Amino acid sequence: MKERLLNRIREKREQHGLTQAELAHRIGVSRKTVNTIENLVFSPSALLAIKLAKELGSTVEELFWIDDDVSPRPG
Amino acid sequence: MPITIADRAERLAKRRATLAVVMGTLLIVTQAQRMDHSVTAGPASWIITGVVLVAFVLWASGLFRNGALRGILNDESSDLNRRRSMMIGFWNMHATAVVCYALTFLKDYGPRDAIQIIMTVGISSAFISFGVSERVSARS
């Protein structure tokens, strides 16, 4: 079974009223990187995941989860 | 409104992606012309091609830019695209080498031609795939 890392970055970003470019600027990456993470094209490193969580005022576990039959979705 | 480092990085990344595709395509076209032996390609043309390619790679890596801009330009997603493209170029070189070997049974050609074909396919495919994947990543 193939596991996928899902996230709720877009939802949290919109809650904070941030654009992709603004969030990217705050964590020191390009808008393209935020875009690819939101569209599940790219899985960020632990470093970037922690930066995102910190910037969006949540935890890494709230932002990211593994999509399989075992792992329950948080929140 | 002043242009921020992020704006500059985004513009440069777009330009880099487009240029990568253009460079890859140009390399294929110029090398194909050189395969036509009626056009003599001396060492000078090889040196020019090499210098242009190296200059592009150095410019694309953001070597001449400040640290912050270079950091954004070469962030995680760009790094992933670069690694994938290099892998595509590497495997394409292998596949082309196998094709070149098979062709020796059908056609007589020298090692210089074979090296030219293998290098052209490898470098061009890496450049083109990098450019395309960067453009696709930037699309909302």
Backbone of each chain as ProteinMPNN parsed JSONL, in Angstrom:
{"seq_chain_A": "MKERLLNRIREKREQHGLTQAELAHRIGVSRKTVNTIENLVFSPSALLAIKLAKELGSTVEELFWIDDDVSPRPG", "coords_chain_A": {"N_chain_A": [[0.843, -1.197, 0.0], [0.538, 2.206, -0.842], [1.695, 4.935, 0.908], [0.627, 8.252, 1.623], [1.592, 11.603, 2.211], [-0.455, 13.847, 3.58], [-1.829, 17.198, 3.883], [-2.981, 20.172, 5.652], [-2.35, 22.727, 4.858], [-3.216, 24.752, 3.092], [-5.804, 25.303, 4.036], [-5.247, 26.239, 6.678], [-3.59, 28.382, 6.08], [-5.325, 30.068, 4.706], [-7.093, 30.586, 6.755], [-5.53, 32.21, 8.303], [-5.433, 34.357, 6.724], [-3.467, 34.654, 4.765], [-1.519, 34.946, 1.755], [-0.116, 32.658, -0.678], [2.376, 33.653, -1.412], [2.965, 35.405, 0.687], [3.138, 33.675, 2.892], [5.233, 32.101, 2.017], [7.303, 33.978, 1.94], [7.55, 34.516, 4.674], [8.582, 32.142, 5.687], [10.859, 31.861, 4.288], [11.07, 30.647, 1.722], [10.322, 29.888, -1.774], [7.308, 30.956, -3.511], [6.497, 28.965, -5.146], [7.32, 26.632, -3.834], [5.584, 26.532, -1.596], [3.223, 26.298, -2.998], [3.568, 23.785, -4.288], [3.656, 22.132, -2.068], [1.103, 22.45, -0.973], [-0.399, 21.404, -3.056], [0.242, 18.776, -2.912], [2.381, 17.839, -4.355], [4.918, 17.886, -3.559], [6.745, 16.797, -0.751], [7.574, 18.353, 2.213], [10.72, 18.936, 3.985], [11.588, 17.983, 7.389], [12.464, 20.238, 8.698], [11.334, 22.351, 7.233], [8.659, 21.722, 7.567], [8.324, 22.142, 10.297], [8.833, 24.878, 10.412], [6.662, 25.808, 8.932], [4.527, 24.972, 10.538], [4.992, 26.478, 12.83], [4.688, 29.05, 11.85], [2.049, 29.012, 11.103], [0.777, 28.756, 13.438], [0.292, 26.219, 14.579], [0.67, 22.661, 15.245], [3.049, 20.286, 13.93], [1.888, 17.807, 13.634], [-0.792, 18.449, 13.445], [-0.87, 19.742, 11.057], [0.15, 17.973, 9.146], [-0.476, 14.645, 7.998], [-0.46, 11.049, 7.622], [-1.823, 9.391, 4.905], [-3.429, 6.583, 5.127], [-4.896, 3.341, 5.838], [-4.562, 2.988, 8.494], [-3.647, 5.245, 9.971], [-5.393, 7.681, 11.765], [-7.239, 10.639, 10.806], [-6.292, 13.787, 12.011], [-7.969, 16.166, 14.161]], "CA_chain_A": [[0.0, 0.0, 0.0], [1.34, 3.418, -0.91], [1.28, 5.951, 1.874], [0.768, 9.629, 1.124], [1.598, 12.627, 3.244], [-1.447, 14.883, 3.278], [-1.681, 18.359, 4.768], [-4.038, 21.177, 5.636], [-1.648, 24.016, 4.795], [-4.046, 25.755, 2.416], [-6.887, 25.657, 4.962], [-4.678, 27.034, 7.772], [-3.088, 29.633, 5.501], [-6.477, 30.925, 4.432], [-7.618, 31.013, 8.071], [-4.671, 33.305, 8.759], [-5.538, 35.443, 5.739], [-2.179, 34.819, 4.079], [-1.398, 34.418, 0.396], [1.026, 31.73, -0.792], [3.608, 34.45, -1.46], [3.242, 35.931, 2.03], [3.6, 32.566, 3.734], [6.56, 31.724, 1.509], [8.238, 35.015, 2.385], [7.765, 34.385, 6.12], [9.406, 30.963, 6.03], [12.102, 31.926, 3.508], [11.113, 29.787, 0.522], [9.607, 30.514, -2.893], [5.87, 30.671, -3.577], [6.41, 27.676, -5.843], [7.447, 25.553, -2.852], [4.323, 26.472, -0.843], [2.236, 25.8, -3.959], [3.741, 22.34, -4.505], [3.297, 21.418, -0.823], [-0.369, 22.467, -0.884], [-0.964, 20.522, -4.09], [0.756, 17.428, -2.614], [3.379, 17.446, -5.351], [6.206, 17.854, -2.873], [6.694, 16.648, 0.714], [8.662, 19.172, 2.76], [11.61, 18.349, 4.988], [11.137, 18.214, 8.765], [12.797, 21.634, 8.998], [10.329, 23.213, 6.61], [7.37, 21.393, 8.186], [8.299, 22.82, 11.605], [8.708, 26.322, 10.136], [5.276, 26.04, 8.504], [3.667, 24.806, 11.708], [5.225, 27.62, 13.709], [4.138, 30.246, 11.211], [0.59, 28.903, 11.031], [0.289, 28.625, 14.813], [-0.207, 24.875, 14.942], [1.746, 21.679, 15.384], [3.322, 19.529, 12.705], [0.892, 16.718, 13.577], [-2.073, 19.018, 13.002], [-0.737, 20.161, 9.657], [0.466, 16.84, 8.254], [-0.799, 13.292, 8.429], [-0.248, 10.029, 6.589], [-3.088, 8.85, 4.412], [-3.532, 5.132, 4.937], [-6.048, 2.82, 6.576], [-4.233, 2.888, 9.913], [-3.538, 6.538, 10.65], [-6.616, 8.498, 11.761], [-7.025, 12.045, 10.484], [-6.433, 14.612, 13.205], [-8.91, 17.305, 14.198]], "C_chain_A": [[0.882, 1.252, 0.0], [0.797, 4.468, 0.058], [1.523, 7.338, 1.286], [0.727, 10.603, 2.286], [0.627, 13.734, 2.83], [-1.24, 16.075, 4.222], [-2.881, 19.294, 4.667], [-3.43, 22.595, 5.629], [-2.559, 25.093, 4.201], [-5.14, 26.285, 3.364], [-6.372, 26.6, 6.061], [-4.196, 28.395, 7.261], [-4.244, 30.603, 5.261], [-7.127, 31.438, 5.728], [-6.833, 32.22, 8.593], [-4.686, 34.487, 7.789], [-4.243, 35.712, 4.991], [-2.273, 34.31, 2.644], [-0.216, 33.43, 0.399], [2.335, 32.502, -0.723], [3.977, 34.981, -0.077], [3.777, 34.843, 2.951], [5.018, 32.151, 3.321], [7.624, 32.7, 1.998], [8.575, 34.847, 3.87], [8.658, 33.204, 6.487], [10.655, 30.86, 5.151], [12.221, 30.941, 2.371], [10.377, 30.509, -0.605], [8.122, 30.151, -2.818], [5.621, 29.303, -4.21], [6.464, 26.502, -4.847], [6.164, 25.4, -2.043], [3.234, 25.874, -1.738], [2.338, 24.281, -4.141], [3.41, 21.537, -3.247], [1.771, 21.332, -0.72], [-1.005, 21.504, -1.881], [-0.45, 19.078, -3.99], [1.739, 16.916, -3.665], [4.709, 17.172, -4.646], [5.991, 17.714, -1.366], [7.864, 17.42, 1.319], [9.535, 18.404, 3.74], [11.037, 18.648, 6.375], [11.348, 19.678, 9.142], [11.714, 22.588, 8.473], [8.945, 22.978, 7.224], [7.24, 22.11, 9.532], [8.139, 24.33, 11.417], [7.268, 26.668, 9.759], [4.333, 25.987, 9.706], [3.778, 26.02, 12.625], [4.55, 28.871, 13.148], [2.612, 30.226, 11.193], [-0.028, 28.639, 12.41], [-0.311, 27.272, 15.135], [0.976, 23.916, 15.064], [1.931, 20.937, 14.054], [2.271, 18.424, 12.525], [-0.477, 17.217, 13.116], [-2.038, 19.344, 11.514], [-0.572, 18.988, 8.692], [-0.018, 15.524, 8.852], [-0.616, 12.33, 7.264], [-1.59, 9.439, 6.193], [-2.945, 7.348, 4.179], [-4.704, 4.638, 5.786], [-5.838, 2.854, 8.083], [-4.293, 4.257, 10.611], [-4.844, 7.316, 10.604], [-6.292, 9.942, 11.416], [-7.195, 12.871, 11.744], [-7.52, 15.668, 13.032], [-10.199, 17.001, 13.526]], "O_chain_A": [[1.852, 1.338, 0.753], [-0.379, 4.83, 0.03], [2.488, 7.565, 0.556], [-0.063, 10.454, 3.219], [0.86, 14.457, 1.861], [-0.553, 15.959, 5.237], [-3.68, 19.218, 3.733], [-3.919, 23.511, 6.29], [-2.661, 26.198, 4.733], [-5.372, 27.488, 3.486], [-6.985, 27.631, 6.339], [-4.37, 29.42, 7.921], [-4.154, 31.791, 5.568], [-7.636, 32.558, 5.789], [-7.384, 33.118, 9.229], [-4.022, 35.496, 8.022], [-3.951, 36.851, 4.625], [-3.009, 33.366, 2.353], [0.568, 33.378, 1.346], [3.286, 32.075, -0.069], [5.151, 35.007, 0.293], [4.737, 35.053, 3.692], [5.877, 31.888, 4.162], [8.708, 32.295, 2.417], [9.725, 35.011, 4.277], [9.398, 33.254, 7.469], [11.415, 29.897, 5.252], [13.309, 30.449, 2.071], [9.868, 31.613, -0.412], [7.73, 29.185, -2.163], [4.678, 28.591, -3.862], [5.747, 25.513, -4.999], [5.699, 24.282, -1.822], [2.431, 25.054, -1.295], [1.327, 23.58, -4.148], [2.941, 20.402, -3.336], [1.219, 20.274, -0.417], [-2.019, 20.87, -1.589], [-0.685, 18.265, -4.884], [1.905, 15.709, -3.839], [5.507, 16.342, -5.082], [5.168, 18.414, -0.776], [9.018, 17.167, 0.974], [9.142, 17.359, 4.258], [10.122, 19.459, 6.519], [10.517, 20.281, 9.82], [11.254, 23.491, 9.171], [8.16, 23.913, 7.381], [6.173, 22.624, 9.865], [7.407, 24.981, 12.162], [6.723, 27.679, 10.202], [3.461, 26.84, 9.869], [2.774, 26.522, 13.13], [3.927, 29.642, 13.879], [1.963, 31.27, 11.259], [-1.216, 28.334, 12.518], [-1.295, 27.175, 15.868], [2.135, 24.326, 14.993], [1.065, 20.973, 13.179], [1.828, 18.147, 11.411], [-1.227, 16.484, 12.471], [-3.044, 19.236, 10.812], [-1.085, 19.009, 7.573], [0.029, 15.325, 10.066], [-0.615, 12.721, 6.097], [-2.386, 9.04, 7.043], [-2.408, 6.91, 3.162], [-5.42, 5.441, 6.383], [-6.791, 2.764, 8.857], [-4.893, 4.409, 11.675], [-5.358, 7.588, 9.519], [-5.194, 10.419, 11.702], [-8.162, 12.67, 12.48], [-7.924, 16.006, 11.919], [-11.085, 17.855, 13.475]]}, "seq_chain_B": "MPITIADRAERLAKRRATLAVVMGTLLIVTQAQRMDHSVTAGPASWIITGVVLVAFVLWASGLFRNGALRGILNDESSDLNRRRSMMIGFWNMHATAVVCYALTFLKDYGPRDAIQIIMTVGISSAFISFGVSERVSARS", "coords_chain_B": {"N_chain_B": [[5.326, 50.354, -5.241], [7.855, 48.636, -3.563], [10.207, 46.27, -4.954], [10.471, 43.083, -3.66], [12.823, 40.667, -2.254], [11.746, 38.152, -2.578], [10.013, 38.529, -4.756], [11.885, 39.099, -6.748], [13.268, 36.697, -6.763], [11.277, 34.955, -7.624], [10.787, 35.9, -10.205], [13.29, 35.508, -11.361], [13.457, 32.73, -11.145], [11.452, 31.916, -12.893], [12.48, 32.893, -15.283], [14.802, 31.409, -15.404], [13.751, 28.821, -15.67], [12.523, 28.973, -18.19], [14.745, 29.593, -19.786], [16.261, 27.287, -19.411], [14.834, 25.35, -20.818], [15.025, 26.464, -23.373], [17.828, 26.458, -23.736], [18.369, 23.698, -23.647], [16.942, 22.815, -25.898], [18.215, 24.298, -27.923], [20.757, 23.207, -27.765], [20.339, 20.591, -28.676], [19.542, 21.147, -31.319], [21.822, 22.508, -32.392], [23.798, 20.561, -32.091], [22.763, 18.544, -33.665], [23.043, 19.698, -36.126], [25.779, 19.721, -36.287], [26.28, 17.072, -36.566], [25.858, 16.636, -39.151], [28.143, 16.157, -41.45], [28.983, 17.864, -43.424], [29.187, 20.324, -42.424], [31.827, 21.746, -40.845], [32.935, 21.361, -37.592], [34.999, 22.951, -35.562], [37.483, 22.939, -32.843], [37.026, 25.372, -31.583], [34.265, 25.876, -31.706], [33.333, 23.924, -30.011], [34.45, 24.75, -27.621], [33.126, 27.183, -27.273], [30.462, 26.276, -27.004], [30.732, 24.791, -24.626], [31.52, 26.809, -22.806], [29.258, 28.472, -22.845], [27.331, 26.725, -21.79], [28.375, 26.197, -19.209], [28.4, 28.807, -18.195], [25.65, 29.31, -18.148], [24.787, 27.391, -16.259], [26.105, 28.301, -13.961], [24.985, 30.86, -13.693], [22.311, 30.115, -13.381], [22.415, 28.791, -10.964], [22.494, 30.805, -9.202], [24.815, 31.892, -8.311], [26.009, 34.374, -8.527], [24.439, 35.996, -7.056], [22.969, 37.546, -4.085], [23.053, 35.982, -0.779], [20.469, 35.562, 0.428], [18.677, 35.72, -1.704], [19.656, 33.695, -3.297], [19.151, 31.549, -1.634], [16.32, 31.37, -1.667], [15.921, 30.981, -4.358], [17.083, 28.505, -4.749], [15.561, 26.699, -3.237], [13.851, 24.028, -1.368], [11.998, 22.742, -3.176], [12.994, 23.421, -5.697], [15.454, 22.244, -5.531], [14.729, 19.568, -5.427], [13.563, 19.294, -7.979], [15.847, 19.747, -9.501], [17.478, 17.583, -8.787], [15.911, 15.448, -9.715], [15.9, 15.997, -12.452], [18.586, 15.719, -13.085], [18.845, 13.027, -12.648], [17.162, 12.04, -14.644], [18.594, 12.899, -16.899], [20.924, 11.389, -16.522], [19.984, 8.681, -16.768], [18.972, 8.8, -19.343], [21.324, 9.198, -20.747], [22.519, 6.703, -20.387], [20.657, 5.053, -21.722], [20.885, 6.076, -24.297], [23.523, 5.427, -24.848], [23.325, 2.665, -25.033], [21.694, 2.466, -27.302], [23.425, 3.635, -29.166], [25.438, 1.717, -29.185], [24.059, -0.47, -30.261], [23.548, 0.573, -32.785], [26.006, 0.47, -34.0], [26.149, -1.914, -35.285], [24.73, -1.542, -37.529], [25.53, 0.79, -38.776], [28.469, 2.565, -39.676], [30.29, 4.4, -37.516], [32.273, 6.844, -35.739], [33.87, 7.043, -32.414], [33.782, 9.677, -31.596], [31.446, 10.755, -32.671], [29.591, 9.176, -31.322], [30.024, 9.908, -28.634], [29.287, 12.558, -28.774], [26.532, 12.356, -29.367], [25.576, 10.991, -27.086], [26.264, 12.742, -24.954], [24.849, 15.03, -25.721], [22.138, 14.203, -25.657], [21.894, 13.513, -22.935], [22.544, 15.937, -21.484], [20.772, 17.803, -22.651], [18.24, 16.649, -22.132], [18.219, 16.761, -19.36], [18.278, 19.54, -18.875], [15.903, 20.373, -20.187], [13.916, 18.903, -18.822], [14.229, 19.954, -16.264], [13.499, 22.651, -16.644], [10.83, 22.358, -17.481], [9.655, 21.044, -15.258], [10.015, 22.973, -13.289], [8.408, 25.035, -14.208], [5.923, 23.82, -14.175], [5.661, 23.361, -11.429], [5.421, 25.963, -10.49], [2.967, 26.705, -11.333], [-0.258, 27.642, -10.371]], "CA_chain_B": [[5.598, 49.264, -4.292], [9.221, 48.142, -3.814], [10.33, 44.853, -5.32], [11.108, 42.337, -2.571], [13.719, 39.579, -2.676], [10.883, 37.046, -3.018], [9.562, 38.854, -6.122], [13.042, 38.938, -7.648], [13.558, 35.264, -6.852], [10.235, 34.327, -8.447], [11.021, 36.305, -11.592], [14.508, 34.82, -11.814], [13.164, 31.296, -11.27], [10.687, 31.751, -14.143], [13.415, 33.124, -16.388], [15.713, 30.255, -15.406], [13.025, 27.664, -16.206], [12.361, 29.173, -19.635], [16.071, 29.499, -20.416], [16.71, 25.884, -19.373], [14.188, 24.674, -21.955], [15.614, 27.038, -24.597], [19.209, 25.96, -23.847], [18.303, 22.267, -23.977], [16.504, 22.687, -27.292], [19.292, 24.822, -28.77], [21.868, 22.244, -27.766], [19.959, 19.494, -29.582], [19.546, 21.651, -32.7], [23.192, 22.786, -32.856], [24.541, 19.302, -32.182], [22.24, 17.82, -34.829], [23.669, 20.323, -37.306], [27.192, 19.303, -36.328], [26.339, 15.673, -37.004], [25.927, 16.715, -40.6], [29.583, 16.358, -41.579], [29.337, 18.887, -44.406], [29.54, 21.505, -41.618], [32.973, 21.371, -40.006], [32.928, 21.992, -36.273], [36.346, 22.935, -34.991], [37.533, 22.984, -31.373], [36.502, 26.659, -31.096], [32.819, 25.791, -31.49], [33.14, 23.106, -28.8], [34.786, 25.597, -26.461], [32.025, 28.148, -27.102], [29.318, 25.539, -26.452], [31.053, 24.471, -23.231], [31.513, 28.043, -21.998], [27.857, 28.913, -22.733], [26.648, 25.808, -20.864], [28.884, 26.435, -17.848], [27.909, 30.136, -17.784], [24.226, 29.173, -17.823], [24.652, 26.634, -15.001], [26.538, 29.176, -12.865], [23.966, 31.896, -13.548], [21.085, 29.474, -12.885], [22.578, 28.393, -9.559], [22.42, 32.018, -8.387], [26.145, 32.09, -7.731], [26.369, 35.794, -8.509], [23.392, 36.739, -6.335], [23.214, 37.534, -2.641], [22.698, 34.736, -0.101], [19.023, 35.412, 0.663], [18.052, 35.456, -3.007], [20.116, 32.359, -3.714], [18.444, 30.591, -0.775], [14.944, 31.206, -2.164], [16.037, 30.462, -5.732], [17.454, 27.086, -4.691], [14.917, 26.102, -2.067], [13.667, 22.565, -1.414], [11.311, 22.219, -4.367], [13.925, 23.56, -6.831], [16.491, 21.238, -5.328], [14.138, 18.282, -5.823], [13.458, 19.306, -9.442], [17.198, 19.632, -10.049], [17.95, 16.188, -8.611], [15.135, 14.599, -10.633], [16.353, 16.265, -13.823], [19.914, 15.111, -13.251], [18.622, 11.583, -12.747], [16.612, 11.806, -15.993], [19.733, 13.041, -17.815], [21.822, 10.246, -16.31], [19.405, 7.463, -17.36], [18.894, 9.012, -20.79], [22.673, 8.954, -21.278], [22.694, 5.242, -20.431], [19.812, 4.504, -22.787], [21.467, 6.499, -25.575], [24.749, 4.642, -25.049], [22.889, 1.331, -25.496], [21.237, 2.65, -28.69], [24.64, 3.864, -29.973], [26.104, 0.424, -29.323], [23.267, -1.267, -31.21], [23.671, 1.183, -34.113], [27.308, 0.139, -34.617], [25.955, -3.089, -36.14], [24.045, -1.105, -38.747], [26.175, 1.951, -39.401], [29.848, 2.771, -39.236], [30.584, 5.766, -37.071], [33.372, 6.89, -34.788], [33.562, 7.326, -31.005], [33.493, 11.105, -31.412], [30.008, 10.927, -32.933], [28.831, 8.527, -30.241], [30.14, 10.748, -27.427], [28.491, 13.758, -29.038], [25.101, 12.022, -29.243], [25.289, 10.634, -25.693], [26.331, 13.957, -24.131], [23.764, 15.944, -26.108], [20.859, 13.697, -25.134], [21.91, 13.6, -21.467], [22.495, 17.325, -20.998], [19.53, 18.451, -23.114], [17.053, 16.145, -21.427], [18.256, 17.27, -17.985], [17.884, 20.958, -18.922], [14.488, 20.523, -20.553], [13.04, 18.399, -17.751], [14.288, 20.908, -15.15], [12.695, 23.811, -17.023], [9.402, 22.01, -17.509], [9.146, 20.771, -13.908], [9.958, 24.236, -12.548], [7.242, 25.793, -14.67], [4.729, 23.121, -13.689], [5.584, 23.602, -9.979], [5.03, 27.349, -10.217], [1.583, 26.915, -11.749], [-1.18, 27.545, -9.223]], "C_chain_B": [[6.993, 48.682, -4.573], [9.241, 46.648, -4.121], [11.094, 44.128, -4.214], [12.033, 41.265, -3.144], [12.904, 38.416, -3.215], [10.395, 37.27, -4.453], [10.694, 38.627, -7.129], [13.349, 37.459, -7.854], [12.552, 34.56, -7.76], [10.445, 34.638, -9.93], [12.232, 35.579, -12.176], [14.252, 33.333, -12.042], [12.404, 31.009, -12.564], [11.61, 31.877, -15.353], [14.357, 31.92, -16.528], [15.035, 29.024, -16.024], [12.885, 27.768, -17.722], [13.692, 28.983, -20.35], [16.592, 28.058, -20.444], [16.123, 25.113, -20.552], [14.812, 25.149, -23.269], [17.028, 26.479, -24.814], [19.236, 24.49, -24.265], [17.943, 22.056, -25.438], [17.598, 23.149, -28.251], [20.454, 23.843, -28.882], [21.574, 21.079, -28.722], [20.086, 19.95, -31.036], [20.981, 21.845, -33.202], [23.999, 21.498, -33.01], [24.073, 18.47, -33.371], [22.861, 18.37, -36.1], [25.129, 19.869, -37.44], [27.342, 17.853, -36.789], [26.39, 15.579, -38.525], [27.377, 17.101, -40.943], [29.989, 17.356, -42.659], [29.696, 20.194, -43.69], [30.681, 21.094, -40.69], [32.911, 22.122, -38.684], [34.312, 21.852, -35.656], [36.301, 22.979, -33.48], [36.945, 24.28, -30.809], [35.009, 26.57, -30.804], [32.499, 24.941, -30.251], [33.4, 23.935, -27.551], [33.657, 26.592, -26.192], [30.809, 27.46, -26.474], [29.537, 25.257, -24.961], [30.966, 25.687, -22.331], [30.072, 28.525, -21.791], [27.113, 28.039, -21.718], [27.077, 26.055, -19.414], [28.376, 27.785, -17.323], [26.441, 30.056, -17.386], [24.047, 28.479, -16.473], [25.032, 27.514, -13.806], [25.504, 30.265, -12.604], [22.704, 31.311, -12.904], [21.196, 29.076, -11.418], [22.511, 29.604, -8.629], [23.737, 32.365, -7.737], [26.503, 33.567, -7.589], [25.331, 36.651, -7.782], [23.686, 36.717, -4.836], [22.604, 36.277, -1.998], [21.205, 34.494, 0.052], [18.303, 35.029, -0.627], [18.408, 34.049, -3.488], [19.389, 31.267, -2.918], [17.042, 30.307, -1.287], [14.954, 30.554, -3.545], [16.318, 28.951, -5.738], [16.824, 26.413, -3.479], [14.582, 24.629, -2.316], [13.021, 22.041, -2.693], [12.212, 22.329, -5.61], [15.017, 22.502, -6.759], [15.987, 19.854, -5.768], [14.037, 18.187, -7.346], [14.821, 19.121, -10.089], [17.697, 18.193, -9.948], [17.227, 15.239, -9.563], [15.632, 14.753, -12.066], [17.713, 15.636, -14.082], [19.789, 13.601, -13.389], [18.081, 11.217, -14.139], [17.737, 11.879, -17.021], [20.668, 11.841, -17.738], [21.277, 8.979, -16.98], [19.258, 7.589, -18.871], [20.249, 8.788, -21.449], [22.92, 7.455, -21.409], [21.92, 4.635, -21.6], [20.395, 4.845, -24.156], [22.743, 5.707, -25.879], [24.401, 3.241, -25.574], [22.459, 1.408, -26.964], [22.452, 2.828, -29.611], [25.375, 2.548, -30.209], [25.376, -0.43, -30.367], [23.441, -0.743, -32.636], [24.997, 0.834, -34.799], [27.197, -1.087, -35.525], [25.331, -2.713, -37.487], [24.819, -0.034, -39.511], [27.581, 2.112, -38.83], [30.036, 4.212, -38.778], [31.583, 5.721, -35.919], [32.946, 7.184, -33.361], [33.212, 8.79, -30.757], [32.001, 11.381, -31.613], [29.175, 10.367, -31.776], [28.844, 9.386, -28.975], [29.264, 11.99, -27.567], [26.993, 13.485, -28.834], [24.745, 11.781, -27.771], [25.249, 11.881, -24.804], [25.155, 14.888, -24.435], [22.434, 15.495, -25.517], [20.799, 13.863, -23.61], [21.731, 15.027, -20.97], [21.174, 17.998, -21.397], [18.323, 17.965, -22.325], [17.036, 16.634, -19.982], [17.788, 18.723, -17.946], [16.383, 21.099, -19.176], [13.584, 20.051, -19.422], [13.07, 19.332, -16.541], [13.387, 22.109, -15.44], [11.215, 23.52, -16.955], [8.89, 21.793, -16.081], [9.097, 22.038, -13.056], [8.726, 25.047, -12.935], [5.954, 25.158, -14.166], [4.549, 23.388, -12.185], [5.055, 25.0, -9.658], [3.564, 27.622, -10.551], [0.651, 26.732, -10.557], [-2.249, 26.507, -9.48]], "O_chain_B": [[7.276, 48.279, -5.701], [8.42, 45.875, -3.626], [12.215, 44.503, -3.871], [12.03, 40.992, -4.344], [13.301, 37.765, -4.181], [10.361, 36.342, -5.262], [10.496, 38.051, -8.199], [13.65, 37.022, -8.965], [12.911, 33.692, -8.555], [10.303, 33.769, -10.791], [12.211, 35.105, -13.312], [14.756, 32.745, -12.999], [12.658, 30.015, -13.244], [11.541, 31.096, -16.302], [14.661, 31.481, -17.637], [15.648, 28.283, -16.793], [13.096, 26.796, -18.447], [13.771, 28.308, -21.377], [17.278, 27.659, -21.385], [16.814, 24.328, -21.202], [15.091, 24.348, -24.161], [17.384, 26.079, -25.922], [20.021, 24.09, -25.124], [18.547, 21.237, -26.13], [17.878, 22.495, -29.256], [21.051, 23.675, -29.946], [22.445, 20.642, -29.474], [20.654, 19.25, -31.874], [21.321, 21.405, -34.3], [24.788, 21.361, -33.945], [24.868, 17.78, -34.009], [23.169, 17.626, -37.031], [25.637, 19.662, -38.541], [28.377, 17.457, -37.325], [26.881, 14.609, -39.102], [27.779, 18.247, -40.743], [31.169, 17.669, -42.812], [30.393, 21.05, -44.235], [30.522, 20.205, -39.853], [32.844, 23.351, -38.653], [34.731, 20.757, -35.279], [35.225, 23.048, -32.887], [36.426, 24.293, -29.693], [34.529, 27.103, -29.804], [31.529, 25.2, -29.54], [32.676, 23.84, -26.559], [33.276, 26.821, -25.044], [30.203, 27.982, -25.538], [28.64, 25.459, -24.143], [30.414, 25.621, -21.233], [29.708, 28.939, -20.69], [26.359, 28.547, -20.889], [26.243, 26.115, -18.511], [27.974, 27.899, -16.165], [26.031, 30.666, -16.398], [23.253, 28.922, -15.643], [24.371, 27.481, -12.768], [25.18, 30.565, -11.455], [22.108, 31.914, -12.011], [20.192, 29.029, -10.707], [22.475, 29.449, -7.408], [23.769, 33.059, -6.72], [27.206, 33.962, -6.659], [25.345, 37.878, -7.883], [24.544, 35.964, -4.375], [21.759, 35.605, -2.59], [20.72, 33.383, -0.161], [17.445, 34.147, -0.646], [17.567, 33.321, -4.013], [19.056, 30.209, -3.451], [16.615, 29.153, -1.341], [14.123, 29.703, -3.86], [15.852, 28.222, -6.615], [17.482, 25.645, -2.777], [14.972, 24.055, -3.333], [13.444, 21.018, -3.232], [12.199, 21.448, -6.469], [15.444, 21.945, -7.77], [16.713, 19.08, -6.392], [14.369, 17.161, -7.94], [14.948, 18.428, -11.098], [18.265, 17.652, -10.897], [17.838, 14.343, -10.145], [15.769, 13.774, -12.799], [17.964, 15.091, -15.156], [20.528, 12.972, -14.146], [18.489, 10.218, -14.732], [17.829, 11.031, -17.908], [21.142, 11.342, -18.758], [22.013, 8.281, -17.677], [19.402, 6.606, -19.598], [20.331, 8.261, -22.558], [23.462, 6.992, -22.413], [22.445, 3.823, -22.361], [20.401, 4.011, -25.062], [23.005, 5.361, -27.031], [25.089, 2.702, -26.442], [22.805, 0.543, -27.769], [22.505, 2.251, -30.697], [25.874, 2.296, -31.307], [26.002, -1.032, -31.24], [23.479, -1.525, -33.586], [25.102, 0.893, -36.024], [28.024, -1.29, -36.415], [25.4, -3.473, -38.453], [24.764, 0.033, -40.739], [27.835, 1.831, -37.659], [29.946, 5.139, -39.583], [31.722, 4.713, -35.226], [31.791, 7.534, -33.117], [32.455, 9.114, -29.842], [31.377, 12.122, -30.853], [28.21, 10.979, -31.318], [27.813, 9.571, -28.327], [28.597, 12.416, -26.623], [26.285, 14.276, -28.212], [23.745, 12.298, -27.272], [24.328, 12.059, -24.007], [24.547, 15.458, -23.529], [21.693, 16.298, -24.949], [19.785, 14.297, -23.065], [20.87, 15.296, -20.133], [20.543, 18.675, -20.585], [17.486, 18.761, -21.9], [15.967, 16.894, -19.43], [16.994, 19.098, -17.083], [15.686, 21.839, -18.481], [12.599, 20.713, -19.095], [12.056, 19.491, -15.86], [12.608, 22.53, -14.585], [10.435, 24.322, -16.441], [7.822, 22.291, -15.724], [8.229, 22.166, -12.192], [8.085, 25.667, -12.086], [5.014, 25.853, -13.779], [3.432, 23.614, -11.72], [4.334, 25.193, -8.679], [2.989, 28.622, -10.121], [0.774, 25.755, -9.818], [-3.112, 26.285, -8.63]]}, "name": "protein", "num_of_chains": 2, "seq": "MKERLLNRIREKREQHGLTQAELAHRIGVSRKTVNTIENLVFSPSALLAIKLAKELGSTVEELFWIDDDVSPRPGMPITIADRAERLAKRRATLAVVMGTLLIVTQAQRMDHSVTAGPASWIITGVVLVAFVLWASGLFRNGALRGILNDESSDLNRRRSMMIGFWNMHATAVVCYALTFLKDYGPRDAIQIIMTVGISSAFISFGVSERVSARS"}
